Amino acid sequence: MKKLLVLLSISLLIIGCKSEKKNAKEISSTLKEYSIEQIMDNESVFGGSFSFDKSKLLVTSNRSGIYNMYTVSTSDGTFTPVTASDSTSVWATSFFPNDNRILFNKDNNGDEIDHLFVKNTDGSIKELTPDKGAKAGFYGWSKDQKSFYYASNKRDKRFMDIYEMEIENFTSKVIYENKEGYDVSAISNNKNILALSKVINTNDSDLFLFNRTTKKTTKINKTQSSNSGSSFSMNDKEFYYTTDADGEFNTLMKYHIQSENIEKVLQKKWDVTGCNFTENGKYRVTYINEDAKNAIEVYDIAAGKNIELPNVEGKSITNVGFSRDETMMRFYAGGSHTPSNLYVYDLESKKQTQLSDVLNNEIDPSHMVNAEVIRFPSFDGVIIPAIYYVPHQAAANNKVPALVWVHGGPGGQTRQNFSSTIQYLVNHGYAVLAVNNRGSSGYGKTFFQMDDLNHGEKDLQDCIEGKNWLAKQPNIDSEKIGIIGGSYGGYMTMAALTFAPEEFAVGVNLFGVTNWMRTLKSIPPYWESFREALYKELGDPFSADSVRLKEISPLFHTDKVTKPLIVLQGTKDPRVLQIESDEIVAGVKKNGVPVEYVLFEDEGHGFVKKENQIESNSRILKFLDKYLKKEVPLKKGDL
């Protein structure tokens, strides 16, 4: 459920590096400020489905400026374009199990109404889910490799039914008609059992197993808790899931289907977020959210122990995938200071091959900044975790301006991957403190629920205390601290400027909620399964809660804004409607406060096209230089 609530995931990677700090003066003396074009020329690559013969991987990359599909040679890393879209992003899903056909999906410039397509070996493309206005999503290949599962809301826009499509003739049939608002998390190998979850609130959900033959539904969890389905065992006798029933964090459990006994599999000091098995069950892959950092364990079932993962100096492995014969593993490794590269690893020979080099070769890697995790006490003593980026040029005799960065959500978390936007700002002399305020996921269920029905209040105070922490740092200019965020983080930006107007010097609002009543009334129909949970956390706009929702909505308090503001928005955003930004800009302008508005007609909830990322980030930096750093740009002839 926590994943479902994240409206925008703006992620970072947190690796402290003492050796880098020792060389700070040396780096500062040679530091180059990079243009946004150079920073955005870093490539973003993700995915990695093996072809049936293991000669290629199927990935998604934005090297063309738009996300398109590519195949990557597993021997030499050669990228070959599969699509060449110059408008809508194309997202790779998977190679077919036994041939080189390709399954992929795309929407209409960010409207989130995804459809599934197949690209045949002759280059022709067929749309597999053409139903107008219906959303479709891939749910995995069948064990016999003759079909795949997908979800679609074509029958009822509120709920996702599960279909099975034959890959020989692409005919489909419904295997589960979802009339009660369940979410389907896993399908057994024999196709007979579906794992279903039913949301209770933003943290808790009930977990069930539905038997298609007997029509019996069995509830797994015994108490109200967070429960999330992961995977069936190879023989379908056990079901793996995570739960926080026994503590603050999620533990991996195994449910024995016949006896209904429950067995603890893996418990950590942090959330175990899920697991999956490789094709023939040789390995179990488990993911752990370790203080906002992805940790991965690959467990050899027969050996009864974790395998040793490849070592990539100065980087962390963030994601893995396996070939169908379980002899090869592809993985990504990166850090807060470097985008993740793609590698392939031969599990037998231990040979490791780097397939991508995504950092622009014009950028000196030492000029990028490693982040560190810090913690500070909030106004009431609650300890707030945050991720801190300090410019190389910052010093006690060279104080720099700073930004409090707020993630999306509610319920999101600033995570551990490279952020071009943050590195761009830091490279140009801005410190960034990414605050994981109360209500963020990853720090236990008590912390996660601390902001329920008090948004814009205690969570805002956490951000203000983050600003106060920054102001005490010897290398920070305490008079020049702003706030920036996207989606829910954009709301926090506007909440800060309206409800605490003298705390921050400027605000950067990326597609932020400004009218909670309208936003909660206009959520997409396919969010129906957790609509009530949102209302429990934020308030029901159709009830007496509407009074409070109006009180915490910045739109109705724009007369209080006194500090410069920039707003950025996509016109196709289905989550935070354009009118939210239109109205907040109009309201603040009435105060005579400097306001800039950047609108992208071909973007949704987040900007994915490189040309738009270049425009948005360059506009943000110019705004900050003018109103926060207060630099006066040189005019022609001044030198």
PyMOL commands that set and color helices and strands:
alter all, ss='L'
color gray80, all
select helices_A, chain A and resi 18-22+24-30+36-40+365-367+420-427+445-448+458-471+488-499+516-521+525-538+545-551+554-560+578-589+610-627
alter helices_A, ss='H'
color red, helices_A
select strands_A, chain A and resi 45-50+56-61+68-73+79-81+91-95+102-106+115-119+125-127+136-141+147-152+161-166+172-176+183-187+193-199+205-211+217-219+227-232+238-243+251-256+262-266+271-277+283-289+294-300+305-306+316-322+328-335+338-346+352-354+372-377+383-389+400-406+431-435+476-486+507-510+565-570+595-600
alter strands_A, ss='S'
color yellow, strands_A
deselect
rebuild
show_as cartoon
